[in-house]
Amino acid sequence: MKYSIKAGAADKINSECAIVFVWAKGILSDEATLLDASTNKAISNVVATGDFSGELAETMLLHQLQGLSAKRVLLVGAGLETKFDAKSAIKAIRAAYQVTQKLAATSLHFAIASVTVTDRDSNWLTARVAEEGESSYYRYTATKSKNPKAPATKTVSVSPINGGRRKSLDSALKRGFAIGKAINVAKELGNLPANVCTPTYLAEQAKQLGEKNKSITTQILGEKQMLRLGMGSLLSVSAGSAEEAKFIIMQYKGAKSDSRPYAIVGKGVTFDTGGISLKAGNGMDEMKYDMCGAASVIATMGCVAELKLPINVVGIVGAVENMPGSKATKPGDIVTSMSGLTIEILNTDAEGRLVLCDALTYTERFNPRSVIDIATLTGAAVATFGSHVSALLSNDDDLANEIINCGTDCVDPAWQLPMWDEYQPLLNSNFADIANIGGPRAGTITAACFLSRFTEKFAWAHLDIAGSAWISGQAKGSTGRPVPLLVEYLNNQKA
């Protein structure tokens, strides 16, 4: 869709659907009050009947009101004006899009100039209209013989919100649009079946990203090249699969060549059977989502290029398929990582960390300012946080605090777990330098403790998105997280 700032009185703006907010107890926003006056109290009369109260995310569509340029008016409940914070704003905007995507309206106008978000500024609200629009209108069609009817909406305009400058509001719309598109890229990669989205497919997507953006250079390493580099840990995961592993390096240049980059590293297990430590069959279809960390890295790199951030960024993806087979790694096998540390593989279903450790070691060569890895790593993270929060662990408290603050700002939250030295002995092995699991307890923490052995040379944070990356059940699908968090963090950095 196309997004624009459109000034003018709400009752005079041409659109096929004007969207106005109504506060709790039927209190009309300034824009709703103007429309009410122009329509002989059509809105206040509806409120007076009790059919619409202004409860948060409540909606009502009104047709063919006389005195307006808009063909329809969508009332959206915004709750108490004094408590209209960022989370409330998102709920209200999403509620609006849930209605409009079912309409034949090709143009929408958010008449929200007077709306104030208690904990955000006008730029944030403007950007969020575009971000939520793109994300809400996402449709998966890639493997369907009959595509669902596409939403009719082509253009969305927003009133210039009070206190905002036109230039900054235009920039905010562009930023929100770019983030929304990136979320959808991550959703699409996650939702594709594993027989389509293979390691080779991910590598091709990264190549295309480099072809579309002159600021991005993409390099793909095959298994022979990884073997020469000593990536015995990563290659142990792909050993049982007919699909060749791919190691993807994307470099974005937005600053001088000698400016140290920021690095994001994604787990790209395109399907995870558990290997010889085979998973239960129930719900195994969702293991196509085990590459959502990789999807978020690829999507974020595209967004960084579109926003032309004035920094250098390196995106790394280790893409593999974890399958049982005659050549598959067995429990008890010992492999040598790129760092030289030997690893006793006690459980082949703890494979993500085996991919990431070699990817993290490879990242050292870029002398990064910071490194964030993103992975659907542990079921323990789901048990701890459910689907709402990404687990965060780090060897640098300043970096962790910055990520937490960024997550709060963009409403893509992460929360820190401890990674104390007391947990490290759980990874002791009698036969290797380290075991790949630490026992039945504190699984998310011991997984991060494992990765920390390979991150001693840089500031590092680990995001376990096993709970936040996709939704199970009838509404199954990728969420596109934590793309907003990653973009927010990178947008705040300097060269």
Secondary structure, 3 states (H helix, E strand, C coil): CEEEECCCCCCCCCCCEEEEEEEHHHEECHHHHHHHHHCCCHHHHHHHHCCCCCCCCCEEEEECCCCCCCCEEEEEECCCHHHCCHHHHHHHHHHHHHHHCCCCCCEEEECCCCCCCCCCCHHHHHHHHHHHHHHHCCCCCCCCCCCCCCCCCCEEEECCCCCCCHHHHHHHHHHHHHHHHHHHHHHHHHHCCCCCCCHHHHHHHHHHHHHHCCCEEEEEECHHHHHHHCCHHHHHHHCCCCCCCEEEEEEEECCCCCCCCEEEEEEEEEEECCCCCCCCCCCHHHHHHHHHHHHHHHHHHHHHHHHCCCCEEEEEEEEEEECCCCCCCCCCCEEECCCCCEEECCCCCCCHHHHHHHHHHHHHHHCCCEEEEEECCCHHHHHHHCCCCEEEEECCHHHHHHHHHHHHHHCCCEEECCCCHHHHHHHCCCCCCEECCCCCCCHHHHHHHHHHCCCCCCCEEEEECCCCCEECHHHCEECCCCHHHHHHHHHCCCC
